[in-house]
């Protein structure tokens, strides 16, 4: 595959180098992290059926410990980034905000940051 | 601009459309899921806490739609990453697609089986 083909094979990169490229890289990395988490999450929840209520409650108790709350924060970060950048991509597919895509990106990031801050505030009670 | 739209379709038109449709479905259902589990009930999650929420039925339907849509979206996303990385061999792609479908269906069946701990 030539370098030129590669440049246009991803959403937004041909329109917007630099931040656009990083937005795309982060979109893919967060996507892969979320797929990995998805399988772990389904396994964890299935412990309620295979191991019984007690087994699942033990796992939930672990997840309320500070280390796991920090991991949870990273998970919510990945979800928020992937969701809001995804909103931008879907909007562009509908032809909305193509000319203003930089502004749309930053508005999406502000929404993601606000949602993440709200989570951090709710979760901080488990750490402090 | 036109080339970009075409280039984006390299994984096939239906997977491309499926990825967009599931994106919107996941967006709506994951917000409900996240607000309930990671915001409102954070620190209080337990088997009984989940049972209270799923008893109404609406949250159960939300979670099943989320499960199906997110498994499709995640595995198709993984497929796009692998195709971009370079899986040019046609037979290799077919095998990969079949493997992803099998993994996806098994995951959805297992996920629904797990959720039935709160239904039966």
gemmi code that builds the backbone of each chain (N, CA, C; Angstrom):
import gemmi

chains = {
    "A": [
        ("UNK", (0.849, -1.206, 0.000), (0.000, 0.000, 0.000), (0.882, 1.252, 0.000)),
        ("UNK", (0.617, 2.151, -0.924), (1.444, 3.360, -1.000), (1.092, 4.303, 0.147)),
        ("UNK", (2.025, 5.213, 0.427), (1.822, 6.158, 1.527), (0.601, 7.029, 1.256)),
        ("UNK", (0.384, 7.344, -0.018), (-0.719, 8.238, -0.362), (-2.077, 7.589, -0.056)),
        ("UNK", (-2.195, 6.302, -0.420), (-3.417, 5.563, -0.140), (-3.709, 5.545, 1.358)),
        ("UNK", (-2.647, 5.312, 2.115), (-2.754, 5.217, 3.557), (-3.290, 6.539, 4.141)),
        ("UNK", (-2.859, 7.651, 3.567), (-3.279, 8.961, 4.061), (-4.789, 9.154, 4.009)),
        ("UNK", (-5.418, 8.603, 2.962), (-6.845, 8.851, 2.796), (-7.692, 7.682, 3.282)),
        ("UNK", (-7.040, 6.632, 3.795), (-7.801, 5.447, 4.189), (-8.485, 5.626, 5.538)),
        ("UNK", (-8.178, 6.703, 6.250), (-8.810, 6.865, 7.545), (-9.626, 8.145, 7.601)),
        ("UNK", (-10.644, 8.101, 8.440), (-11.603, 9.194, 8.511), (-10.938, 10.472, 9.017)),
        ("UNK", (-11.061, 11.537, 8.255), (-10.616, 12.839, 8.733), (-9.167, 13.176, 8.460)),
        ("UNK", (-8.298, 12.174, 8.330), (-6.865, 12.465, 8.232), (-6.519, 13.249, 6.973)),
        ("UNK", (-7.246, 12.982, 5.883), (-6.971, 13.716, 4.658), (-7.418, 15.166, 4.752)),
        ("UNK", (-8.374, 15.421, 5.643), (-8.901, 16.768, 5.812), (-8.047, 17.568, 6.780)),
        ("UNK", (-7.445, 16.900, 7.714), (-6.903, 17.595, 8.859), (-5.708, 16.832, 9.430)),
        ("UNK", (-4.527, 17.250, 9.008), (-3.320, 16.550, 9.485), (-3.053, 16.975, 10.930)),
        ("UNK", (-2.118, 16.317, 11.561), (-1.745, 16.736, 12.919), (-2.731, 16.241, 13.953)),
        ("UNK", (-3.549, 17.160, 14.469), (-4.506, 16.777, 15.514), (-5.461, 15.721, 14.969)),
        ("UNK", (-5.839, 15.886, 13.711), (-6.740, 14.918, 13.088), (-6.151, 13.517, 13.087)),
        ("UNK", (-4.842, 13.430, 12.854), (-4.188, 12.116, 12.846), (-4.200, 11.511, 14.253)),
        ("UNK", (-3.877, 12.356, 15.233), (-3.871, 11.848, 16.613), (-5.271, 11.475, 17.077)),
        ("UNK", (-6.265, 12.261, 16.618), (-7.654, 11.947, 16.956), (-7.994, 10.547, 16.431)),
        ("UNK", (-7.496, 10.263, 15.228), (-7.752, 8.966, 14.599), (-6.998, 7.831, 15.319)),
        ("UNK", (-5.721, 8.074, 15.626), (-4.922, 7.057, 16.328), (-5.570, 6.719, 17.677)),
        ("UNK", (-5.945, 7.776, 18.400), (-6.547, 7.584, 19.717), (-7.905, 6.876, 19.604)),
        ("UNK", (-8.612, 7.139, 18.509), (-9.911, 6.507, 18.261), (-9.729, 4.998, 18.121)),
        ("UNK", (-8.696, 4.608, 17.358), (-8.433, 3.177, 17.148), (-7.923, 2.510, 18.415)),
        ("UNK", (-6.985, 3.187, 19.101), (-6.432, 2.603, 20.331), (-7.549, 2.433, 21.365)),
        ("UNK", (-8.369, 3.478, 21.548), (-9.453, 3.381, 22.539), (-10.441, 2.292, 22.121)),
        ("UNK", (-10.673, 2.151, 20.819), (-11.575, 1.107, 20.322), (-11.063, -0.282, 20.683)),
        ("UNK", (-9.761, -0.499, 20.473), (-9.183, -1.813, 20.786), (-9.232, -2.092, 22.290)),
        ("UNK", (-8.946, -1.057, 23.093), (-9.014, -1.210, 24.553), (-10.441, -1.589, 24.965)),
        ("UNK", (-11.426, -0.930, 24.345), (-12.823, -1.191, 24.716), (-13.275, -2.591, 24.294)),
        ("UNK", (-12.774, -3.098, 23.171), (-13.114, -4.477, 22.763), (-12.561, -5.458, 23.795)),
        ("UNK", (-11.306, -5.222, 24.207), (-10.696, -6.101, 25.215), (-11.516, -6.046, 26.508)),
        ("UNK", (-11.896, -4.809, 26.921), (-12.678, -4.654, 28.146), (-14.039, -5.361, 28.029)),
        ("UNK", (-14.645, -5.263, 26.844), (-15.962, -5.868, 26.631), (-15.983, -7.343, 27.042)),
        ("UNK", (-14.947, -8.085, 26.608), (-14.898, -9.515, 26.930), (-14.690, -9.749, 28.426)),
        ("UNK", (-13.816, -8.932, 29.035), (-13.587, -9.052, 30.478), (-14.889, -8.759, 31.228)),
        ("UNK", (-15.583, -7.702, 30.787), (-16.821, -7.274, 31.443), (-17.891, -8.370, 31.385)),
        ("UNK", (-18.059, -8.988, 30.220), (-19.060, -10.043, 30.080), (-18.688, -11.227, 30.979)),
        ("UNK", (-17.394, -11.527, 31.053), (-16.954, -12.620, 31.928), (-17.274, -12.299, 33.386)),
        ("UNK", (-16.961, -11.061, 33.806), (-17.213, -10.656, 35.197), (-18.695, -10.802, 35.536)),
        ("UNK", (-19.564, -10.250, 34.670), (-21.002, -10.305, 34.940), (-21.508, -11.751, 34.952)),
        ("UNK", (-20.896, -12.606, 34.124), (-21.342, -14.002, 34.058), (-21.043, -14.764, 35.356)),
        ("UNK", (-20.160, -14.210, 36.189), (-19.872, -14.861, 37.471), (-21.117, -14.878, 38.371)),
        ("UNK", (-22.031, -13.938, 38.127), (-23.291, -13.918, 38.878), (-24.129, -15.145, 38.591)),
        ("UNK", (-23.931, -15.728, 37.401), (-24.687, -16.930, 37.051), (-23.878, -18.191, 37.334)),
        ("UNK", (-22.598, -18.212, 36.923), (-21.816, -19.444, 37.094), (-21.334, -19.629, 38.533)),
        ("UNK", (-20.976, -18.519, 39.217), (-20.472, -18.643, 40.593), (-21.525, -18.309, 41.644)),
        ("UNK", (-22.578, -17.613, 41.223), (-23.626, -17.208, 42.155), (-23.425, -15.782, 42.652)),
        ("UNK", (-24.480, -15.234, 43.296), (-24.456, -13.843, 43.762), (-23.223, -13.494, 44.598)),
        ("UNK", (-22.826, -14.389, 45.512), (-21.684, -14.124, 46.402), (-20.396, -13.886, 45.631)),
        ("UNK", (-20.219, -14.684, 44.595), (-19.004, -14.592, 43.771), (-18.931, -13.231, 43.072)),
        ("UNK", (-20.069, -12.782, 42.538), (-20.126, -11.495, 41.837), (-19.923, -10.341, 42.820)),
        ("UNK", (-20.550, -10.442, 44.001), (-20.407, -9.373, 45.004), (-18.966, -9.215, 45.458)),
        ("UNK", (-18.238, -10.349, 45.532), (-16.819, -10.287, 45.912), (-16.035, -9.467, 44.892)),
        ("UNK", (-16.349, -9.696, 43.593), (-15.677, -8.938, 42.524), (-16.012, -7.449, 42.630)),
        ("UNK", (-17.293, -7.142, 42.879), (-17.690, -5.725, 42.995), (-16.967, -5.041, 44.150)),
        ("UNK", (-16.790, -5.768, 45.248), (-16.067, -5.186, 46.394), (-14.645, -4.824, 45.994)),
        ("UNK", (-14.019, -5.719, 45.228), (-12.650, -5.446, 44.750), (-12.626, -4.189, 43.895)),
        ("UNK", (-13.636, -4.053, 43.026), (-13.637, -2.931, 42.078), (-13.833, -1.576, 42.761)),
        ("UNK", (-14.266, -1.583, 44.020), (-14.426, -0.314, 44.744), (-13.123, 0.132, 45.405)),
        ("UNK", (-12.062, -0.706, 45.305), (-10.763, -0.321, 45.869), (-10.103, 0.707, 44.941)),
        ("UNK", (-9.338, 1.673, 45.539), (-8.761, 2.791, 44.773), (-8.103, 2.407, 43.453)),
        ("UNK", (-7.271, 1.371, 43.428), (-6.582, 0.983, 42.187), (-7.581, 0.721, 41.059)),
        ("UNK", (-8.662, 0.010, 41.400), (-9.659, -0.355, 40.391), (-10.530, 0.839, 40.005)),
        ("UNK", (-10.708, 1.775, 40.962), (-11.476, 2.983, 40.642), (-10.690, 3.826, 39.633)),
        ("UNK", (-9.352, 3.860, 39.786), (-8.504, 4.576, 38.823), (-8.621, 3.917, 37.445)),
        ("UNK", (-8.604, 2.578, 37.421), (-8.782, 1.860, 36.144), (-10.156, 2.162, 35.539)),
        ("UNK", (-11.164, 2.257, 36.427), (-12.519, 2.565, 35.990), (-12.548, 3.953, 35.345)),
        ("UNK", (-11.794, 4.896, 35.957), (-11.689, 6.252, 35.408), (-11.092, 6.198, 34.002)),
        ("UNK", (-10.049, 5.380, 33.826), (-9.425, 5.247, 32.506), (-10.394, 4.629, 31.500)),
        ("UNK", (-11.193, 3.672, 31.989), (-12.209, 3.051, 31.128), (-13.243, 4.085, 30.677)),
        ("UNK", (-13.749, 4.873, 31.635), (-14.751, 5.886, 31.291), (-14.129, 6.923, 30.340)),
        ("UNK", (-12.850, 7.257, 30.536), (-12.154, 8.169, 29.604), (-12.191, 7.612, 28.194)),
        ("UNK", (-11.848, 6.324, 28.062), (-11.826, 5.688, 26.737), (-13.219, 5.685, 26.115)),
        ("UNK", (-14.238, 5.370, 26.938), (-15.618, 5.346, 26.429), (-16.031, 6.741, 25.962)),
        ("UNK", (-15.749, 7.757, 26.791), (-16.169, 9.128, 26.462), (-15.456, 9.636, 25.210)),
        ("UNK", (-14.143, 9.403, 25.132), (-13.411, 9.858, 23.949), (-13.943, 9.164, 22.691)),
        ("UNK", (-14.051, 7.834, 22.765), (-14.487, 7.059, 21.599), (-15.916, 7.461, 21.187)),
        ("UNK", (-16.808, 7.645, 22.182), (-18.201, 8.036, 21.890), (-18.261, 9.391, 21.205)),
        ("UNK", (-17.607, 10.390, 21.816), (-17.753, 11.756, 21.305), (-17.021, 11.960, 19.981)),
        ("UNK", (-15.863, 11.321, 19.814), (-15.199, 11.409, 18.509), (-16.041, 10.661, 17.469)),
        ("UNK", (-16.697, 9.591, 17.921), (-17.588, 8.833, 17.045), (-18.786, 9.665, 16.615)),
        ("UNK", (-19.301, 10.486, 17.531), (-20.420, 11.386, 17.198), (-19.988, 12.306, 16.051)),
        ("UNK", (-18.768, 12.828, 16.144), (-18.245, 13.716, 15.099), (-18.191, 12.983, 13.752)),
        ("UNK", (-17.722, 11.732, 13.779), (-17.607, 10.969, 12.537), (-18.988, 10.696, 11.925)),
        ("UNK", (-19.953, 10.304, 12.783), (-21.302, 10.039, 12.284), (-21.917, 11.329, 11.719)),
        ("UNK", (-21.693, 12.449, 12.414), (-22.199, 13.747, 11.911), (-21.610, 14.048, 10.535)),
        ("UNK", (-20.309, 13.793, 10.383), (-19.659, 14.054, 9.098), (-20.203, 13.144, 8.006)),
        ("UNK", (-20.557, 11.885, 8.402), (-21.157, 10.963, 7.430), (-22.494, 11.482, 6.930)),
        ("UNK", (-23.217, 12.197, 7.809), (-24.489, 12.793, 7.417), (-24.286, 14.135, 6.718)),
        ("UNK", (-23.015, 14.546, 6.577), (-22.717, 15.809, 5.910), (-22.865, 17.016, 6.814)),
        ("UNK", (-22.954, 16.759, 8.137), (-23.096, 17.876, 9.085), (-21.717, 18.280, 9.615)),
        ("UNK", (-21.421, 19.568, 9.551), (-20.196, 20.093, 10.165), (-18.903, 19.717, 9.475)),
        ("UNK", (-18.944, 19.441, 8.184), (-17.702, 19.079, 7.481), (-16.771, 20.290, 7.401)),
        ("UNK", (-17.346, 21.446, 7.122), (-16.514, 22.661, 7.046), (-16.047, 23.111, 8.424)),
        ("UNK", (-16.885, 22.859, 9.432), (-16.538, 23.305, 10.795), (-16.004, 22.143, 11.626)),
        ("UNK", (-15.359, 21.152, 10.970), (-15.009, 19.923, 11.701), (-14.075, 20.142, 12.881)),
        ("UNK", (-13.208, 21.154, 12.807), (-12.312, 21.415, 13.943), (-13.109, 21.881, 15.151)),
        ("UNK", (-14.051, 22.810, 14.889), (-14.897, 23.310, 15.977), (-15.734, 22.162, 16.554)),
        ("UNK", (-16.288, 21.309, 15.661), (-17.102, 20.178, 16.120), (-16.259, 19.259, 16.994)),
        ("UNK", (-15.010, 19.025, 16.576), (-14.113, 18.170, 17.369), (-13.947, 18.722, 18.781)),
        ("UNK", (-13.665, 20.027, 18.880), (-13.415, 20.594, 20.209), (-14.683, 20.646, 21.052)),
        ("UNK", (-15.824, 20.902, 20.420), (-17.084, 20.875, 21.175), (-17.308, 19.468, 21.740)),
        ("UNK", (-17.059, 18.445, 20.890), (-17.199, 17.053, 21.336), (-16.251, 16.758, 22.503)),
        ("UNK", (-15.026, 17.269, 22.411), (-14.055, 17.014, 23.478), (-14.449, 17.711, 24.780)),
        ("UNK", (-15.059, 18.894, 24.678), (-15.523, 19.600, 25.878), (-16.648, 18.792, 26.545)),
        ("UNK", (-17.543, 18.241, 25.723), (-18.627, 17.407, 26.270), (-18.035, 16.167, 26.946)),
        ("UNK", (-17.043, 15.536, 26.295), (-16.394, 14.344, 26.864), (-15.726, 14.692, 28.191)),
        ("UNK", (-15.020, 15.827, 28.218), (-14.319, 16.250, 29.438), (-15.307, 16.531, 30.562)),
        ("UNK", (-16.450, 17.147, 30.217), (-17.462, 17.453, 31.231), (-18.042, 16.165, 31.820)),
        ("UNK", (-18.347, 15.199, 30.941), (-18.906, 13.921, 31.404), (-17.888, 13.181, 32.281)),
        ("UNK", (-16.618, 13.257, 31.881), (-15.552, 12.589, 32.633), (-15.361, 13.246, 34.005)),
        ("UNK", (-15.449, 14.579, 34.028), (-15.300, 15.307, 35.296), (-16.409, 14.915, 36.262)),
        ("UNK", (-17.616, 14.784, 35.724), (-18.750, 14.398, 36.565), (-18.501, 13.005, 37.153)),
        ("UNK", (-17.958, 12.100, 36.309), (-17.640, 10.757, 36.806), (-16.566, 10.828, 37.884)),
        ("UNK", (-15.505, 11.628, 37.637), (-14.391, 11.752, 38.588), (-14.921, 12.237, 39.942)),
        ("UNK", (-15.853, 13.196, 39.880), (-16.434, 13.752, 41.108), (-17.239, 12.677, 41.850)),
        ("UNK", (-18.050, 11.898, 41.091), (-18.848, 10.823, 41.709), (-17.942, 9.722, 42.274)),
        ("UNK", (-16.869, 9.389, 41.530), (-16.000, 8.277, 41.921), (-15.029, 8.654, 43.039)),
        ("UNK", (-14.761, 9.956, 43.191), (-13.756, 10.389, 44.176), (-14.140, 9.958, 45.586)),
        ("UNK", (-15.446, 9.815, 45.835), (-15.912, 9.374, 47.141), (-15.388, 7.995, 47.525)),
        ("UNK", (-15.059, 7.183, 46.546), (-14.563, 5.828, 46.817), (-13.072, 5.835, 47.171)),
        ("UNK", (-12.379, 6.918, 46.781), (-10.929, 6.972, 47.019), (-10.606, 7.813, 48.247)),
        ("UNK", (-11.264, 8.988, 48.362), (-10.922, 9.900, 49.473), (-11.888, 9.777, 50.646)),
    ],
    "B": [
        ("UNK", (-12.519, 14.855, -1.343), (-13.595, 14.466, -0.438), (-14.239, 13.171, -0.932)),
        ("UNK", (-14.548, 13.130, -2.230), (-15.197, 11.948, -2.794), (-14.346, 10.690, -2.625)),
        ("UNK", (-13.036, 10.826, -2.858), (-12.155, 9.656, -2.703), (-12.203, 9.149, -1.265)),
        ("UNK", (-12.263, 10.084, -0.313), (-12.290, 9.672, 1.094), (-13.502, 8.826, 1.393)),
        ("UNK", (-14.652, 9.276, 0.895), (-15.893, 8.549, 1.149), (-15.768, 7.141, 0.569)),
        ("UNK", (-15.191, 7.043, -0.633), (-15.032, 5.728, -1.253), (-14.016, 4.881, -0.490)),
        ("UNK", (-12.895, 5.483, -0.106), (-11.850, 4.752, 0.608), (-12.374, 4.156, 1.910)),
        ("UNK", (-13.268, 4.904, 2.520), (-13.801, 4.472, 3.803), (-14.602, 3.186, 3.662)),
        ("UNK", (-15.066, 2.916, 2.452), (-15.900, 1.741, 2.216), (-15.099, 0.470, 1.974)),
        ("UNK", (-13.787, 0.526, 2.129), (-12.974, -0.625, 1.750), (-13.373, -1.928, 2.440)),
        ("UNK", (-13.925, -1.838, 3.636), (-14.304, -3.060, 4.351), (-15.617, -3.641, 3.852)),
        ("UNK", (-16.241, -3.000, 2.855), (-17.547, -3.448, 2.350), (-18.627, -2.474, 2.766)),
        ("UNK", (-19.681, -2.330, 1.914), (-20.723, -1.342, 2.194), (-21.559, -1.719, 3.414)),
        ("UNK", (-21.956, -3.017, 3.508), (-22.833, -3.416, 4.621), (-22.147, -3.310, 5.979)),
        ("UNK", (-20.882, -3.795, 6.095), (-20.196, -3.580, 7.378), (-20.058, -2.095, 7.726)),
        ("UNK", (-19.840, -1.267, 6.693), (-19.713, 0.176, 6.937), (-21.019, 0.726, 7.510)),
        ("UNK", (-22.147, 0.336, 6.862), (-23.461, 0.795, 7.331), (-23.755, 0.225, 8.719)),
        ("UNK", (-23.449, -1.066, 8.882), (-23.671, -1.726, 10.180), (-22.908, -1.034, 11.292)),
        ("UNK", (-21.689, -0.598, 10.991), (-20.871, 0.080, 11.989), (-21.511, 1.405, 12.419)),
        ("UNK", (-22.125, 2.119, 11.453), (-22.768, 3.403, 11.774), (-24.051, 3.187, 12.568)),
        ("UNK", (-24.862, 2.211, 12.134), (-26.135, 1.936, 12.819), (-25.862, 1.481, 14.259)),
        ("UNK", (-24.894, 0.547, 14.431), (-24.604, 0.071, 15.787), (-23.963, 1.183, 16.617)),
        ("UNK", (-23.209, 2.092, 15.959), (-22.600, 3.215, 16.692), (-23.687, 4.017, 17.397)),
        ("UNK", (-24.780, 4.317, 16.663), (-25.863, 5.119, 17.236), (-26.589, 4.322, 18.329)),
        ("UNK", (-26.834, 3.017, 18.060), (-27.496, 2.169, 19.065), (-26.663, 2.080, 20.347)),
        ("UNK", (-25.343, 1.876, 20.177), (-24.457, 1.762, 21.339), (-24.428, 3.082, 22.093)),
        ("UNK", (-24.350, 4.182, 21.358), (-24.274, 5.501, 21.978), (-25.441, 5.727, 22.939)),
        ("UNK", (-26.655, 5.412, 22.465), (-27.849, 5.640, 23.279), (-27.874, 4.666, 24.469)),
        ("UNK", (-27.680, 3.363, 24.185), (-27.830, 2.368, 25.253), (-26.676, 2.408, 26.263)),
        ("UNK", (-25.469, 2.772, 25.795), (-24.339, 2.784, 26.730), (-24.454, 3.967, 27.678)),
        ("UNK", (-25.094, 5.052, 27.229), (-25.279, 6.199, 28.115), (-26.203, 5.814, 29.273)),
        ("UNK", (-27.300, 5.112, 28.946), (-28.206, 4.626, 29.995), (-27.427, 3.707, 30.948)),
        ("UNK", (-26.690, 2.755, 30.363), (-25.914, 1.776, 31.118), (-24.877, 2.447, 32.028)),
        ("UNK", (-24.139, 3.420, 31.456), (-23.076, 4.097, 32.214), (-23.621, 4.974, 33.328)),
        ("UNK", (-24.674, 5.737, 33.006), (-25.237, 6.632, 34.024), (-25.734, 5.809, 35.212)),
        ("UNK", (-26.393, 4.674, 34.928), (-26.918, 3.839, 36.010), (-25.811, 3.155, 36.808)),
        ("UNK", (-24.819, 2.574, 36.123), (-23.822, 1.767, 36.837), (-22.600, 2.557, 37.305)),
        ("UNK", (-22.127, 3.489, 36.492), (-20.881, 4.189, 36.834), (-21.102, 5.556, 37.476)),
        ("UNK", (-22.320, 6.084, 37.370), (-22.584, 7.404, 37.961), (-23.509, 7.288, 39.179)),
        ("UNK", (-24.753, 6.842, 38.944), (-25.734, 6.854, 40.038), (-25.427, 5.785, 41.096)),
        ("UNK", (-25.108, 4.567, 40.637), (-24.924, 3.459, 41.591), (-23.460, 3.126, 41.878)),
        ("UNK", (-22.567, 4.064, 41.568), (-21.148, 3.756, 41.787), (-20.893, 3.519, 43.280)),
        ("UNK", (-20.159, 2.432, 43.560), (-19.877, 2.085, 44.954), (-20.963, 1.224, 45.587)),
        ("UNK", (-22.107, 1.105, 44.889), (-23.214, 0.307, 45.449), (-23.544, -0.916, 44.597)),
        ("UNK", (-22.718, -1.185, 43.591), (-23.024, -2.304, 42.705), (-22.942, -3.626, 43.453)),
        ("UNK", (-23.968, -4.435, 43.243), (-23.994, -5.781, 43.821), (-25.012, -6.586, 43.027)),
        ("UNK", (-25.082, -7.874, 43.309), (-26.038, -8.743, 42.613), (-27.466, -8.217, 42.811)),
        ("UNK", (-27.795, -7.842, 44.079), (-29.152, -7.380, 44.384), (-29.444, -6.019, 43.764)),
        ("UNK", (-28.418, -5.162, 43.747), (-28.563, -3.830, 43.144), (-28.903, -3.962, 41.662)),
        ("UNK", (-28.229, -4.902, 40.995), (-28.493, -5.155, 39.572), (-29.904, -5.733, 39.411)),
        ("UNK", (-30.278, -6.651, 40.317), (-31.598, -7.285, 40.257), (-32.712, -6.241, 40.311)),
        ("UNK", (-32.549, -5.252, 41.206), (-33.563, -4.183, 41.323), (-33.751, -3.462, 40.000)),
        ("UNK", (-32.621, -3.199, 39.339), (-32.675, -2.426, 38.101), (-33.261, -3.235, 36.941)),
        ("UNK", (-32.864, -4.516, 36.869), (-33.308, -5.344, 35.738), (-34.754, -5.804, 35.885)),
        ("UNK", (-35.289, -5.728, 37.107), (-36.643, -6.235, 37.364), (-37.690, -5.528, 36.501)),
        ("UNK", (-37.496, -4.248, 36.235), (-38.467, -3.485, 35.453), (-38.589, -3.932, 34.010)),
        ("UNK", (-37.535, -4.548, 33.483), (-37.581, -5.008, 32.094), (-36.957, -4.036, 31.115)),
        ("UNK", (-37.179, -2.719, 31.334), (-36.661, -1.715, 30.401), (-35.124, -1.733, 30.373)),
        ("UNK", (-34.518, -1.825, 31.552), (-33.051, -1.831, 31.628), (-32.505, -3.132, 31.035)),
        ("UNK", (-33.258, -4.226, 31.237), (-32.839, -5.513, 30.663), (-32.818, -5.426, 29.137)),
        ("UNK", (-33.869, -4.834, 28.564), (-33.917, -4.674, 27.103), (-32.779, -3.759, 26.646)),
        ("UNK", (-32.572, -2.660, 27.390), (-31.470, -1.742, 27.075), (-30.139, -2.512, 27.031)),
        ("UNK", (-29.906, -3.360, 28.047), (-28.640, -4.077, 28.141), (-28.483, -5.122, 27.025)),
        ("UNK", (-29.598, -5.751, 26.627), (-29.506, -6.746, 25.552), (-29.223, -6.067, 24.211)),
        ("UNK", (-29.904, -4.935, 23.950), (-29.636, -4.178, 22.717), (-28.171, -3.729, 22.717)),
        ("UNK", (-27.711, -3.234, 23.872), (-26.311, -2.795, 24.004), (-25.355, -3.954, 23.728)),
        ("UNK", (-25.650, -5.116, 24.324), (-24.792, -6.287, 24.140), (-24.644, -6.661, 22.663)),
        ("UNK", (-25.789, -6.789, 21.985), (-25.765, -7.197, 20.572), (-25.045, -6.141, 19.721)),
        ("UNK", (-25.409, -4.870, 19.920), (-24.828, -3.802, 19.102), (-23.340, -3.627, 19.371)),
        ("UNK", (-22.942, -3.712, 20.633), (-21.542, -3.449, 20.978), (-20.633, -4.601, 20.544)),
        ("UNK", (-21.149, -5.831, 20.569), (-20.338, -6.962, 20.104), (-20.099, -6.829, 18.588)),
        ("UNK", (-21.179, -6.478, 17.854), (-21.011, -6.270, 16.418), (-20.026, -5.130, 16.162)),
        ("UNK", (-20.246, -3.988, 16.833), (-19.427, -2.785, 16.629), (-17.956, -3.036, 16.985)),
        ("UNK", (-17.730, -3.717, 18.087), (-16.366, -3.986, 18.543), (-15.616, -4.931, 17.614)),
        ("UNK", (-16.283, -6.036, 17.239), (-15.610, -7.017, 16.377), (-15.436, -6.479, 14.960)),
        ("UNK", (-16.420, -5.701, 14.469), (-16.253, -5.105, 13.140), (-15.155, -4.044, 13.168)),
        ("UNK", (-15.043, -3.336, 14.288), (-13.958, -2.359, 14.456), (-12.614, -3.051, 14.432)),
        ("UNK", (-12.536, -4.174, 15.142), (-11.305, -4.975, 15.155), (-10.961, -5.433, 13.732)),
        ("UNK", (-12.007, -5.830, 12.994), (-11.835, -6.259, 11.606), (-11.263, -5.115, 10.758)),
        ("UNK", (-11.791, -3.909, 10.944), (-11.290, -2.756, 10.181), (-9.810, -2.498, 10.480)),
        ("UNK", (-9.438, -2.616, 11.748), (-8.039, -2.396, 12.134), (-7.143, -3.432, 11.446)),
        ("UNK", (-7.579, -4.690, 11.468), (-6.788, -5.761, 10.850), (-6.708, -5.568, 9.327)),
        ("UNK", (-7.828, -5.176, 8.694), (-7.819, -4.959, 7.237), (-6.899, -3.793, 6.865)),
        ("UNK", (-6.906, -2.725, 7.669), (-6.027, -1.581, 7.403), (-4.565, -1.962, 7.587)),
        ("UNK", (-4.330, -2.826, 8.560), (-2.978, -3.273, 8.856), (-2.443, -4.072, 7.663)),
        ("UNK", (-3.361, -4.784, 7.017), (-3.002, -5.519, 5.813), (-3.318, -6.995, 5.917)),
        ("UNK", (-4.537, -7.358, 5.440), (-4.891, -8.767, 5.311), (-5.403, -8.854, 3.879)),
        ("UNK", (-4.452, -8.954, 2.936), (-4.813, -8.838, 1.520), (-5.315, -10.163, 0.949)),
        ("UNK", (-4.908, -11.246, 1.561), (-5.286, -12.587, 1.111), (-6.809, -12.800, 1.223)),
        ("UNK", (-7.458, -13.081, 0.084), (-8.930, -13.192, 0.053), (-9.422, -14.340, 0.931)),
        ("UNK", (-8.760, -15.494, 0.834), (-9.168, -16.650, 1.647), (-8.961, -16.340, 3.134)),
        ("UNK", (-7.866, -15.669, 3.428), (-7.563, -15.275, 4.812), (-8.652, -14.383, 5.386)),
        ("UNK", (-9.132, -13.439, 4.562), (-10.208, -12.544, 4.990), (-11.481, -13.304, 5.287)),
        ("UNK", (-11.806, -14.276, 4.396), (-13.030, -15.079, 4.576), (-12.980, -15.814, 5.905)),
        ("UNK", (-11.825, -16.478, 6.143), (-11.671, -17.240, 7.388), (-11.801, -16.301, 8.585)),
        ("UNK", (-11.145, -15.135, 8.487), (-11.184, -14.154, 9.568), (-12.627, -13.706, 9.838)),
        ("UNK", (-13.386, -13.425, 8.752), (-14.791, -13.015, 8.899), (-15.618, -14.092, 9.596)),
        ("UNK", (-15.402, -15.356, 9.176), (-16.162, -16.463, 9.780), (-15.817, -16.581, 11.267)),
        ("UNK", (-14.527, -16.476, 11.581), (-14.094, -16.561, 12.983), (-14.747, -15.442, 13.805)),
        ("UNK", (-14.756, -14.218, 13.250), (-15.353, -13.088, 13.972), (-16.850, -13.299, 14.201)),
        ("UNK", (-17.549, -13.814, 13.186), (-18.988, -14.084, 13.352), (-19.228, -15.122, 14.442)),
        ("UNK", (-18.411, -16.189, 14.430), (-18.582, -17.243, 15.438), (-18.304, -16.703, 16.843)),
        ("UNK", (-17.216, -15.933, 16.968), (-16.871, -15.347, 18.270), (-17.996, -14.402, 18.720)),
        ("UNK", (-18.500, -13.601, 17.772), (-19.551, -12.636, 18.094), (-20.822, -13.313, 18.566)),
        ("UNK", (-21.270, -14.337, 17.827), (-22.506, -15.036, 18.194), (-22.340, -15.737, 19.545)),
        ("UNK", (-21.174, -16.381, 19.737), (-20.925, -17.064, 21.009), (-20.931, -16.062, 22.169)),
        ("UNK", (-20.345, -14.893, 21.950), (-20.282, -13.866, 23.001), (-21.682, -13.362, 23.369)),
        ("UNK", (-22.513, -13.138, 22.337), (-23.871, -12.650, 22.586), (-24.689, -13.709, 23.348)),
        ("UNK", (-24.566, -14.972, 22.910), (-25.291, -16.058, 23.589), (-24.833, -16.158, 25.047)),
        ("UNK", (-23.515, -16.096, 25.257), (-22.964, -16.187, 26.620), (-23.423, -14.996, 27.466)),
        ("UNK", (-23.432, -13.813, 26.860), (-23.844, -12.603, 27.568), (-25.297, -12.668, 28.010)),
        ("UNK", (-26.172, -13.157, 27.113), (-27.598, -13.271, 27.455), (-27.793, -14.359, 28.521)),
        ("UNK", (-27.035, -15.444, 28.375), (-27.076, -16.513, 29.394), (-26.711, -15.940, 30.763)),
        ("UNK", (-25.672, -15.089, 30.789), (-25.215, -14.479, 32.047), (-26.293, -13.566, 32.626)),
        ("UNK", (-26.936, -12.781, 31.764), (-27.983, -11.853, 32.228), (-29.177, -12.595, 32.818)),
        ("UNK", (-29.414, -13.815, 32.327), (-30.574, -14.585, 32.800), (-30.470, -15.001, 34.268)),
        ("UNK", (-29.314, -14.730, 34.898), (-29.189, -14.953, 36.343), (-30.206, -14.082, 37.076)),
        ("UNK", (-30.574, -12.945, 36.454), (-31.499, -12.002, 37.097), (-32.932, -12.142, 36.580)),
        ("UNK", (-33.104, -13.011, 35.595), (-34.439, -13.143, 34.998), (-35.142, -14.379, 35.531)),
        ("UNK", (-34.425, -15.510, 35.536), (-35.074, -16.753, 35.961), (-35.090, -16.889, 37.484)),
    ],
}
model = gemmi.Model(1)
for chain_id, residues in chains.items():
    chain = gemmi.Chain(chain_id)
    for i, (resn, *xyz) in enumerate(residues, 1):
        res = gemmi.Residue()
        res.name, res.seqid = resn, gemmi.SeqId(i, " ")
        for name, pos in zip(("N", "CA", "C"), xyz):
            atom = gemmi.Atom()
            atom.name, atom.element = name, gemmi.Element(name[0])
            atom.pos, atom.b_iso = gemmi.Position(*pos), 0.0
            res.add_atom(atom)
        chain.add_residue(res)
    model.add_chain(chain)
structure = gemmi.Structure()
structure.add_model(model)
structure.setup_entities()
